[in-house]
Amino acid sequence: MLQDAMFPVVEIPAIKLNNDGHDDLSDTGYKFIVRKDTGKVLSCMTNSYKLVKNETIMNIAEPLIKKLGGVPSEVNVLSGGAKTHFSWNFPKQIVKMSKQDEMTPEISIMNSYNGTLGLNILAGAFRLICLNGAIIGIVASKYKNKHIKSNISLDDITNVVEETINKTKLVFKEEFPILAETKFRENHLIEMLKMFPDYANTIVTDKVIMDKPKTFWDLFNVGTNVLSHHMNRKLDSTHGLEQRLYPKIKKLAYTEAKIAIS
């Protein structure tokens, strides 16, 4: 699975032609990032861009993730190799939220050769009943670093990966049980409704009437269901609401349970 993203990538200086049609070997300040096995040009970047290869990242991160209990779940190579998304889940860290709802931590590492992504590492919560990789809106920890020579330190990857995984496991252990055990009241539903656009309020209300949620975890699931199935996922506003929903529900739950958020 991982081998699909381990193709060789090289840097080739970008040259320009003189007026006589011959190569001008002077520095243009740019270089091409080329996939060597296919010859495909993945991007043209400035010389300040630092090439961070998938193979280099995986040689550092994959053994550590495996040691900490991670199992490869998905590798997506996009745009002919210009972008790659690696995912692992941690099946031994399953948390049972209800009779029909189980959660497992998952860590994702994203990289690109065209400048659209730096080295991104994030971890979150995914439903076991939805193993297609659809995140439900909980990002417990994240790390982003642009591909700039002065910015990238591969020595940091080990620490970042380990810290990301441990922080996510802590969220599962400490935060999720509070949401699953604390019941919400009508004013909490009203607070969540304020987050959604007007057209979605009726959908949320109908879903509450149908599902009869009791805990803050149930309420969060109502919100994520509407976001996933009834709102336009191509809009930035939808993704923004996804990112804000869990922190809001968590804050309401902690307040109701009279627990201070650290």
C-alpha positions as CSV (number, residue, x, y, z in Angstrom):
1,M,0.0,0.0,0.0
2,L,2.7,2.5,1.0
3,Q,4.8,1.6,-2.0
4,D,2.3,3.3,-4.3
5,A,3.6,6.6,-3.1
6,M,7.3,5.8,-3.1
7,F,8.1,6.7,-6.7
8,P,11.3,8.6,-7.3
9,V,11.2,12.4,-7.5
10,V,14.0,14.7,-8.8
11,E,14.7,18.4,-9.0
12,I,15.8,19.8,-12.4
13,P,16.9,23.5,-12.7
14,A,14.7,25.6,-14.8
15,I,16.7,27.2,-17.7
16,K,15.8,29.8,-20.2
17,L,16.6,30.2,-23.9
18,N,18.9,33.0,-25.2
19,N,17.8,35.1,-28.2
20,D,19.8,32.7,-30.4
21,G,17.7,29.7,-29.1
22,H,20.5,28.2,-27.0
23,D,20.2,27.3,-23.3
24,D,21.1,30.1,-20.9
25,L,22.5,28.3,-17.9
26,S,22.3,31.2,-15.5
27,D,20.2,30.8,-12.4
28,T,16.5,31.6,-13.1
29,G,15.6,31.1,-9.4
30,Y,13.2,28.2,-10.3
31,K,13.3,24.5,-10.6
32,F,11.1,21.7,-11.9
33,I,9.9,18.9,-9.6
34,V,9.7,15.8,-11.8
35,R,8.4,12.3,-11.2
36,K,11.3,10.2,-12.5
37,D,9.4,7.0,-13.3
38,T,6.9,8.7,-15.6
39,G,8.7,11.9,-16.6
40,K,5.7,13.9,-15.4
41,V,6.5,17.5,-14.3
42,L,4.7,17.8,-11.0
43,S,5.5,21.5,-10.5
44,C,7.8,24.5,-11.1
45,M,8.9,25.9,-7.7
46,T,11.3,28.6,-6.6
47,N,14.7,27.6,-5.4
48,S,13.7,28.3,-1.8
49,Y,11.3,25.3,-2.0
50,K,12.7,22.3,-0.1
51,L,11.8,18.9,-1.6
52,V,10.6,16.6,1.1
53,K,10.1,13.2,-0.4
54,N,7.4,10.8,0.7
55,E,10.0,8.1,1.1
56,T,12.0,10.2,3.5
57,I,8.9,11.0,5.6
58,M,7.7,7.4,5.7
59,N,11.2,6.1,6.7
60,I,10.9,8.2,9.8
61,A,7.2,8.1,10.6
62,E,6.0,4.7,9.6
63,P,8.1,2.6,12.0
64,L,7.1,4.8,15.0
65,I,3.4,4.8,14.1
66,K,3.6,1.0,13.8
67,K,5.4,0.7,17.2
68,L,2.6,2.8,18.7
69,G,-0.1,0.5,17.4
70,G,-1.0,2.1,14.0
71,V,-2.2,0.1,11.1
72,P,-2.2,1.5,7.5
73,S,-5.7,2.1,6.4
74,E,-5.4,4.2,3.2
75,V,-2.9,5.7,0.8
76,N,-4.2,8.2,-1.8
77,V,-1.9,9.5,-4.6
78,L,-3.5,12.5,-6.2
79,S,-2.9,14.7,-9.3
80,G,-0.5,12.2,-10.9
81,G,1.7,12.1,-7.7
82,A,1.7,15.8,-6.9
83,K,-0.2,15.2,-3.6
84,T,-0.3,12.2,-1.3
85,H,-2.4,11.3,1.7
86,F,-1.4,8.5,4.1
87,S,-3.7,7.3,6.9
88,W,-3.4,4.8,9.8
89,N,-5.9,3.8,12.5
90,F,-5.3,2.4,16.0
91,P,-7.7,-0.6,16.4
92,K,-6.5,-1.3,19.9
93,Q,-7.6,2.2,21.0
94,I,-11.3,1.8,20.2
95,V,-13.7,3.8,22.5
96,K,-17.3,2.6,22.7
97,M,-19.5,5.7,22.8
98,S,-22.9,3.9,22.7
99,K,-24.3,0.5,21.8
100,Q,-24.0,1.3,18.1
101,D,-21.2,3.8,18.0
102,E,-17.5,3.0,18.3
103,M,-14.6,5.3,17.6
104,T,-11.0,4.8,16.7
105,P,-8.1,7.3,16.5
106,E,-6.6,7.9,13.1
107,I,-3.5,9.8,12.1
108,S,-3.0,11.3,8.6
109,I,0.1,12.5,7.0
110,M,-0.2,14.7,3.9
111,N,2.6,15.9,1.6
112,S,2.8,17.5,-1.8
113,Y,5.3,18.2,-4.5
114,N,3.5,21.2,-6.0
115,G,3.3,23.7,-3.1
116,T,-0.4,23.1,-2.4
117,L,0.4,21.4,0.8
118,G,3.3,21.5,3.2
119,L,4.1,18.6,5.5
120,N,0.7,18.2,7.3
121,I,0.2,15.8,10.2
122,L,-3.2,15.6,11.9
123,A,-5.1,13.1,14.0
124,G,-8.8,12.8,14.6
125,A,-11.8,10.6,15.3
126,F,-13.4,8.3,12.7
127,R,-16.4,6.1,12.9
128,L,-15.7,2.4,12.6
129,I,-19.0,2.1,10.7
130,C,-17.6,4.5,8.1
131,L,-14.2,3.3,7.2
132,N,-14.1,5.2,3.9
133,G,-12.0,7.8,5.8
134,A,-14.7,10.4,6.3
135,I,-13.7,12.4,9.3
136,I,-16.5,13.3,11.5
137,G,-15.2,16.7,12.4
138,I,-12.9,16.1,15.4
139,V,-9.3,17.0,14.8
140,A,-7.5,16.4,18.1
141,S,-4.0,17.5,17.0
142,K,-2.4,19.0,13.9
143,Y,0.9,20.1,12.6
144,K,1.7,22.1,9.4
145,N,5.0,23.1,8.0
146,K,5.7,24.7,4.6
147,H,8.3,23.3,2.3
148,I,10.8,26.1,2.8
149,K,14.5,25.4,3.4
150,S,14.6,27.4,6.6
151,N,11.4,25.9,7.9
152,I,11.7,22.1,7.5
153,S,13.5,20.0,10.1
154,L,13.0,16.3,9.5
155,D,14.5,15.6,12.9
156,D,11.2,17.1,14.3
157,I,9.0,14.5,12.5
158,T,9.5,11.8,15.2
159,N,8.5,14.1,18.0
160,V,5.6,15.6,16.1
161,V,4.1,12.2,15.2
162,E,4.5,10.8,18.7
163,E,3.0,14.0,20.3
164,T,0.1,14.0,17.8
165,I,-0.8,10.4,18.5
166,N,-0.5,10.7,22.3
167,K,-2.6,13.9,22.4
168,T,-5.3,12.1,20.3
169,K,-5.3,9.1,22.6
170,L,-5.8,11.6,25.6
171,V,-8.8,13.1,23.9
172,F,-10.4,9.7,23.5
173,K,-9.7,8.8,27.1
174,E,-10.6,12.1,28.8
175,E,-13.0,14.1,26.6
176,F,-15.2,11.6,24.8
177,P,-16.6,10.0,28.0
178,I,-17.7,13.4,29.3
179,L,-19.7,14.0,26.1
180,A,-21.1,10.5,26.2
181,E,-22.2,10.6,29.8
182,T,-23.5,14.2,30.2
183,K,-27.1,15.0,29.2
184,F,-27.9,18.2,27.3
185,R,-30.8,20.5,27.8
186,E,-33.0,22.6,25.5
187,N,-30.8,25.7,25.8
188,H,-27.8,23.7,24.5
189,L,-29.8,22.6,21.4
190,I,-30.6,26.3,20.8
191,E,-26.9,27.2,21.1
192,M,-26.0,24.6,18.5
193,L,-28.9,25.7,16.2
194,K,-27.4,29.2,16.2
195,M,-24.3,27.8,14.5
196,F,-26.2,26.5,11.5
197,P,-27.6,28.5,8.6
198,D,-31.3,29.1,8.7
199,Y,-32.2,26.5,6.1
200,A,-30.5,23.8,8.1
201,N,-32.2,24.6,11.4
202,T,-35.4,22.8,10.3
203,I,-33.3,19.7,9.3
204,V,-31.5,19.7,12.6
205,T,-34.7,20.0,14.5
206,D,-36.4,17.2,12.6
207,K,-33.3,15.0,13.2
208,V,-33.6,15.7,16.9
209,I,-37.3,14.8,17.0
210,M,-36.6,11.6,15.0
211,D,-33.4,10.4,16.9
212,K,-34.3,11.6,20.4
213,P,-30.7,12.4,21.4
214,K,-30.0,12.6,25.1
215,T,-26.3,13.2,25.6
216,F,-23.9,15.8,24.2
217,W,-22.4,13.1,22.1
218,D,-25.8,12.3,20.6
219,L,-26.3,16.0,19.9
220,F,-22.9,16.2,18.2
221,N,-23.8,13.3,16.1
222,V,-27.0,15.1,15.0
223,G,-24.9,18.0,13.9
224,T,-22.3,16.0,12.0
225,N,-25.1,14.0,10.3
226,V,-26.6,17.2,9.0
227,L,-23.2,18.6,7.9
228,S,-22.3,15.3,6.1
229,H,-25.6,14.6,4.4
230,H,-27.6,17.8,4.1
231,M,-25.2,20.7,3.5
232,N,-23.0,21.7,0.5
233,R,-19.6,20.2,1.2
234,K,-18.0,22.3,-1.5
235,L,-18.5,25.4,0.5
236,D,-15.8,26.8,2.8
237,S,-18.5,27.8,5.3
238,T,-19.5,24.1,5.7
239,H,-16.0,23.0,6.5
240,G,-15.6,25.9,8.8
241,L,-18.7,24.8,10.7
242,E,-17.3,21.3,10.9
243,Q,-14.2,22.6,12.6
244,R,-16.2,24.7,15.1
245,L,-18.8,22.2,16.0
246,Y,-16.9,19.8,18.2
247,P,-15.2,22.6,20.3
248,K,-18.6,24.2,20.8
249,I,-20.3,21.0,21.9
250,K,-17.3,20.2,24.1
251,K,-17.5,23.6,25.8
252,L,-21.2,23.2,26.5
253,A,-20.7,19.7,27.9
254,Y,-17.9,20.7,30.1
255,T,-19.9,23.7,31.4
256,E,-22.9,21.5,32.1
257,A,-20.7,18.9,33.8
258,K,-19.0,21.7,35.7
259,I,-15.5,20.7,34.5
260,A,-13.0,23.3,33.6
261,I,-11.5,23.1,30.1
262,S,-7.7,22.9,30.4
